[in-house]
Amino acid sequence: MAIIRIEAGLEKESANLEHMEGSAYKGHLTAKEEPIKTDAPVSHKTLTVRVQDDAGNTTEERRDVEVHNDTVFPMLPTITDRHREDIGYADGIRLDLEVGDTNDFELNTDIRSEIDYGAILYIPGTEYGGLLEDREVSTKKQEITWTGYTFRGLLTQKIVEPPRGEDYLVLNGEINTVLKGLIGEQFGNLFTVEEANTGITLKNWKVDRYATLYDAIMKILEAHNLRLQIQAEKPEGNEYVTVHLKAVPVMDYSDYITYSQDYNIDFTIRDYRRGINHLICAGKGQNEERIVVHLYVQKDGSIGKSKYYQGLDERTALYDFSSADLEKLEEDGVKRLKELMNYKEVNVEVKDADLELGDIIGGYEQITGTEVKKPIVRKILKIEDGEAKIEYKVKGDD
């Protein structure tokens, strides 16, 4: 059976999608313009996709999508005082903010700007923002450069320790409830975890010893196909901004939207095929008694103990972990081989859209015919002259 028509609908508007190449389709829908009733810069709509094949069968799926109001772009950050009370919009600035890797930002303002240490920079309804902690003044450039950690970055600055006399901190309970307990009051009242039931309960989950708070949270979420939603807002009636955290399901947009040149979106795809496919892992012991494990990349990208790549195609490396027993050696060896093996990497640059870390998108490049379906692992927001640009990065192990 072959697909003969794909139709997308948003509210009362619908459109037939045009077939591009492979599994890629494109179309255009306009959401009804509505006034935003709260400070949130987005509204939620239901997108319906209907697929009809030549046998007369029709399949329909619905997804919730975020619709950004035109007034949100270009994004205009808000600046607070050291007590987190708004003092105004940060116009005439340059901002370079990264989430997912370094989790920090650089803000350039006019030398006459009145911003103090401990101020908060944030874009309402998003995770774009952080704490201003480092200031450099340049009389030559007549500007001030502020740097600091993003809200996500602040989570990397705390360590989760095991209870005294215990090997590990063991967690039990619904995931958002667990997150609330992990964060506690370590950040005063800056962070709050929403009491939304994920429907997933942890049972005897062991937190890695002395992991950062961020790594501990992300390991839990990634194991359960969840992502960390972060939104900075000033709730109605509050005098100060609050950062709301919540574990939410990962969204897979790749079935509906494949980013390509046809959408006036710039991206770069790297298909790296010089990776390691045979990792020799060496653990405890000396000479003949040393624990040695051979791990191999399989044809489908999985990792096993039987060799698939031979001769010229084989690429071998050594992983030296002299303190590891067999179980730990295999566990960490798999992680290391995933870092070293072949991968496809996509850098996507878009305007007037905002996807979240962990969400899955597709990339299709017509010249090479390269197609990638991967989660977003990094976002870079740049604002200059009132124009916002967001770069996405996904990295996989294809």
Helices and strands as residue ranges (DSSP letters): E 3-10, E 13-16, E 18-19, E 25-26, E 42-53, E 58-68, G 70-72, E 78-80, E 86-89, E 94-99, E 104-110, E 120-122, E 129-131, E 134-138, E 143-149, H 151-154, G 155-157, E 159-160, E 169-174, H 175-183, E 191-193, E 201-207, E 211-212, H 213-223, E 226-233, E 242-249, E 258-259, G 261-263, E 266-272, E 278-282, G 287-289, E 292-297, E 303-304, G 311-313, E 316-320, H 326-340, E 343-350, E 360-365, E 370-384, E 387-395
